[in-house]
Amino acid sequence: MIRISNIKIKPNEDKNAILVKGCKKIRVSAESVKEWSIVKESLDARNKNNIFFIYTIDVRVNNEDKILKSSKSNDVSKGAVIDYVFPNENINKDTRPIVVGFGPAGMFAALSLCQMGFSPIVLERGNDVDERVKNVEAFWQTGKLRVSSNVQFGEGGAGTFSDGKLTYRSKNPRCGKVFFEFVKAGAPEDILYSYNPHIGTDKLREVVKNIREEIKRLGGEIRFGAQLTDVVVENGAIKAVVINNEEEMKCSDVLLAIGHSARDTFEMLNDRKVALEQKAFAVGARIEHLQESINKAQYGEHFKEERLKTAEYKLVYTTKKGRGVYTFCMCPGGQVVAAASENEALAVNGMSYHARAEKNANSAVLVQIEPKDFETSDPLAGMFFQRELEKKAYIMGGSNYFAPCQKVGDFLCNKESTAFGEVLSSYTPGVKFCNLNQLFPEFMVEALKEAIVEMGKRLKGFDCDDAILTAVESRSSSPIRITRDLTTGESVGIKGLYPLGEGAGYAGGIVSAAVDGIMVAEKILEKYKI
């Protein structure tokens, strides 16, 4: 294959132009190409008057060596596919690793273990995705929360009720495996090359079901409604787990993929002297704008071009006092959703369907929280900080899971909103106008105000008066790290206990969590190969 890069296509050009322009770079006709595929798609919208896509493609033609030798272009090279090489080892199949949690990390750990020849047992406190959807929708409509099955807990993890954004920066070949498995399970094929790839919560629900069935087909077992409530450690090694406070299951290997919201599990692990430490995280609110306004800000006069996707943004700012503020998990054409997992505590998140066709855009706007912000070395201090804000937000919203809400202009002026402007809230069950200056600690209020104004200088309209802030966005990442040995992957001081994924502090999204799951599965393979 020959790889051809830097092929520029206008948004209004036919997609067939990709191959035609690519072939011009290697001086062959498009008709002579035996096969071709898109390797990468990106979008350059820096100049609103000159927006274009940039493609990299692989083509198969005759006389490839001759073409490569004669080409003087830096845009032409030999095609290089970096595939994940699956470990091929004989293993001791007598062991059955236990995977705790069925989000991206646990799911890909279990799938990889099955593909290696193991028969893992997955313990997931929440329900399967179909039942989970019913639980979540009932909560959104009635305010009746199920603490075991909600936006945070259940098949697919927190990412199932999100945009399904597949952001990654690593060239780790395990990323390719994650994308391949998603497509194999029903995700759109364009995630393999698309800029800012996403699946959407509607399609992601079917994908996770298909991965679950593949795990079962390969010999894995998945138990829903099965919460890890204790671990039994003897002589510095894991010996058993306790499920739902009643069933003890003997084991030698436990993969802790518990997610960032399993607070009762963190407390149990802390009581059992598992090595935990504070880590940086972020807290803030969801900000909503009209999606059309974001499209105009990003694409200028081209905002109605059919081939341009619903516009996104990513903004980062450091305050004058040195505190980081950034947007996170931007959901184009999406909605703000109730994401609580504890009684009388309120958390919000963002979600988009695959079509990204809703009227509003939303994103988290978050303030970085550092361990130095706490006056204690308690590893759970960040978790308690999150919980305190969530309980305060619950009360401010009316103690019925309505969320505290405020227009950006009023937030900047420190006054309670009284009516919506052109942007209406997408949050259900509902919102209550409040003054968010009274919700967050002073250092957060100061940082948010400074950052929102400065971000408005970078993205036109970001700080418009009618944009809406809905709080509290507190579950962006884990405030805790379960420390592990870098060589074995095991928890420091406990053999057979493997922390992984976002909840353990080693990932920051769907792809990185899934990659971490694969890496830990490889540690298990190394341990039991014959």
NORZITA-V599755 format. One record per residue. RES is the residue in one small letter. SS is DSSP state (A for helix, B for strand, O for the rest). PHI is phi in whole degrees, 0 to 359 (NA if undefined). Layout:
<<RES	SS	PHI> <RES	SS	PHI>>
This chain:
<<m	O	NA> <i	B	251> <r	B	261> <i	B	241> <s	B	247> <n	B	59> <i	B	267> <k	B	260> <i	B	229> <k	B	289> <p	O	302> <n	O	265> <e	O	278> <d	O	295> <k	O	294> <n	O	296> <a	A	295> <i	A	302> <l	A	292> <v	A	300> <k	A	292> <g	A	296> <c	A	295> <k	A	298> <k	A	291> <i	A	247> <r	O	60> <v	O	228> <s	O	276> <a	A	299> <e	A	293> <s	A	275> <v	O	284> <k	O	283> <e	B	200> <w	B	205> <s	B	209> <i	B	278> <v	B	266> <k	B	207> <e	B	233> <s	B	224> <l	B	231> <d	B	253> <a	O	241> <r	O	294> <n	O	258> <k	O	297> <n	O	270> <n	O	213> <i	O	273> <f	B	207> <f	B	275> <i	B	236> <y	B	242> <t	B	241> <i	B	230> <d	B	250> <v	B	233> <r	B	247> <v	O	222> <n	O	285> <n	O	59> <e	A	296> <d	A	299> <k	A	294> <i	A	296> <l	A	296> <k	A	292> <s	A	274> <s	O	287> <k	O	255> <s	O	274> <n	O	289> <d	O	273> <v	B	241> <s	B	206> <k	B	285> <g	O	298> <a	O	227> <v	O	262> <i	O	263> <d	O	270> <y	O	285> <v	O	269> <f	O	286> <p	O	302> <n	O	242> <e	O	227> <n	O	281> <i	B	233> <n	O	278> <k	O	272> <d	O	289> <t	O	273> <r	O	234> <p	O	300> <i	B	255> <v	B	253> <v	B	258> <g	O	108> <f	O	236> <g	O	275> <p	A	304> <a	A	294> <g	A	294> <m	A	296> <f	A	282> <a	A	294> <a	A	295> <l	A	298> <s	A	295> <l	A	300> <c	A	297> <q	A	293> <m	A	277> <g	O	112> <f	O	278> <s	O	235> <p	O	290> <i	B	248> <v	B	260> <l	B	251> <e	B	232> <r	O	294> <g	O	275> <n	O	267> <d	O	296> <v	A	296> <d	A	294> <e	A	291> <r	A	297> <v	A	302> <k	A	297> <n	A	297> <v	A	292> <e	A	296> <a	A	296> <f	A	296> <w	A	297> <q	A	273> <t	A	242> <g	O	80> <k	O	265> <l	O	268> <r	O	256> <v	O	289> <s	O	262> <s	O	215> <n	O	200> <v	O	296> <q	O	270> <f	O	245> <g	O	133> <e	O	304> <g	O	97> <g	O	74> <a	A	297> <g	A	295> <t	A	295> <f	A	252> <s	O	212> <d	O	276> <g	O	66> <k	B	287> <l	O	251> <t	O	284> <y	O	201> <r	O	241> <s	O	283> <k	O	264> <n	O	304> <p	A	298> <r	A	295> <c	A	300> <g	A	299> <k	A	296> <v	A	300> <f	A	295> <f	A	299> <e	A	293> <f	A	297> <v	A	295> <k	A	302> <a	O	270> <g	O	117> <a	O	288> <p	O	301> <e	A	294> <d	A	291> <i	A	294> <l	A	290> <y	O	222> <s	O	294> <y	O	288> <n	O	49> <p	O	294> <h	B	211> <i	O	253> <g	O	91> <t	A	298> <d	A	294> <k	A	284> <l	A	297> <r	A	298> <e	A	287> <v	A	298> <v	A	293> <k	A	296> <n	A	291> <i	A	293> <r	A	302> <e	A	293> <e	A	292> <i	A	299> <k	A	294> <r	A	299> <l	O	273> <g	O	108> <g	O	281> <e	B	235> <i	B	235> <r	B	243> <f	B	272> <g	O	68> <a	O	241> <q	O	264> <l	B	290> <t	B	246> <d	B	195> <v	B	235> <v	B	252> <v	B	241> <e	B	229> <n	O	52> <g	O	74> <a	B	220> <i	B	290> <k	B	240> <a	B	195> <v	B	237> <v	B	249> <i	B	248> <n	O	55> <n	O	64> <e	O	222> <e	B	252> <e	B	258> <m	B	239> <k	B	289> <c	O	195> <s	O	245> <d	O	219> <v	B	234> <l	B	260> <l	B	271> <a	O	249> <i	O	275> <g	O	79> <h	O	275> <s	O	247> <a	O	278> <r	A	293> <d	A	295> <t	A	290> <f	A	300> <e	A	295> <m	A	296> <l	A	298> <n	A	296> <d	A	296> <r	O	271> <k	O	65> <v	O	291> <a	O	292> <l	B	236> <e	B	212> <q	B	291> <k	O	218> <a	O	294> <f	B	209> <a	B	212> <v	B	220> <g	B	183> <a	B	217> <r	B	270> <i	B	246> <e	B	243> <h	B	228> <l	B	294> <q	A	299> <e	A	299> <s	A	295> <i	A	292> <n	A	302> <k	A	295> <a	A	295> <q	A	271> <y	A	247> <g	A	60> <e	A	291> <h	A	270> <f	O	297> <k	O	263> <e	O	299> <e	O	297> <r	O	281> <l	O	281> <k	O	289> <t	O	306> <a	O	291> <e	O	241> <y	O	207> <k	O	214> <l	O	235> <v	B	226> <y	B	213> <t	B	247> <t	O	290> <k	O	298> <k	O	269> <g	O	90> <r	O	264> <g	B	281> <v	B	226> <y	B	205> <t	B	272> <f	B	211> <c	B	52> <m	B	291> <c	B	245> <p	B	292> <g	B	50> <g	B	237> <q	B	214> <v	B	271> <v	B	235> <a	B	286> <a	O	233> <a	O	291> <s	O	225> <e	O	231> <n	O	297> <e	O	57> <a	O	214> <l	O	242> <a	O	224> <v	B	239> <n	B	213> <g	B	241> <m	B	213> <s	O	224> <y	O	277> <h	O	302> <a	O	288> <r	O	49> <a	O	253> <e	O	287> <k	O	289> <n	B	257> <a	B	256> <n	B	217> <s	B	207> <a	B	286> <v	B	240> <l	B	240> <v	B	254> <q	B	292> <i	B	246> <e	O	251> <p	A	306> <k	A	293> <d	A	286> <f	O	254> <e	O	265> <t	O	215> <s	O	265> <d	O	306> <p	O	297> <l	O	265> <a	A	302> <g	A	296> <m	A	297> <f	A	294> <f	A	297> <q	A	302> <r	A	298> <e	A	298> <l	A	295> <e	A	295> <k	A	292> <k	A	294> <a	A	296> <y	A	300> <i	A	292> <m	A	300> <g	O	282> <g	O	112> <s	O	59> <n	O	219> <y	O	71> <f	O	290> <a	B	262> <p	B	298> <c	B	220> <q	B	203> <k	B	290> <v	A	301> <g	A	301> <d	A	288> <f	A	299> <l	A	294> <c	A	263> <n	O	60> <k	O	220> <e	O	291> <s	O	287> <t	O	238> <a	O	199> <f	O	286> <g	O	261> <e	O	283> <v	O	259> <l	O	258> <s	O	293> <s	O	260> <y	O	283> <t	B	238> <p	O	291> <g	O	168> <v	B	232> <k	B	229> <f	B	294> <c	O	219> <n	O	252> <l	A	290> <n	A	299> <q	A	268> <l	O	271> <f	O	272> <p	O	298> <e	A	303> <f	A	295> <m	A	286> <v	A	301> <e	A	300> <a	A	292> <l	A	297> <k	A	298> <e	A	298> <a	A	290> <i	A	300> <v	A	297> <e	A	291> <m	A	295> <g	A	295> <k	A	283> <r	A	265> <l	O	233> <k	O	304> <g	O	91> <f	O	300> <d	O	260> <c	O	297> <d	O	302> <d	O	274> <a	O	300> <i	B	244> <l	B	254> <t	B	234> <a	B	237> <v	B	242> <e	B	269> <s	O	239> <r	O	246> <s	O	290> <s	O	200> <s	O	283> <p	O	273> <i	B	228> <r	B	242> <i	B	270> <t	O	293> <r	B	226> <d	O	287> <l	O	292> <t	O	275> <t	O	268> <g	O	82> <e	O	275> <s	B	302> <v	O	299> <g	O	93> <i	O	225> <k	B	290> <g	O	87> <l	B	252> <y	B	243> <p	B	285> <l	O	205> <g	O	83> <e	O	291> <g	O	296> <a	O	276> <g	O	91> <y	O	239> <a	O	204> <g	O	215> <g	O	160> <i	A	300> <v	A	291> <s	A	295> <a	A	293> <a	A	297> <v	A	299> <d	A	296> <g	A	298> <i	A	296> <m	A	298> <v	A	289> <a	A	301> <e	A	296> <k	A	296> <i	A	294> <l	A	300> <e	A	299> <k	A	291> <y	A	249> <k	B	290> <i	O	263>>
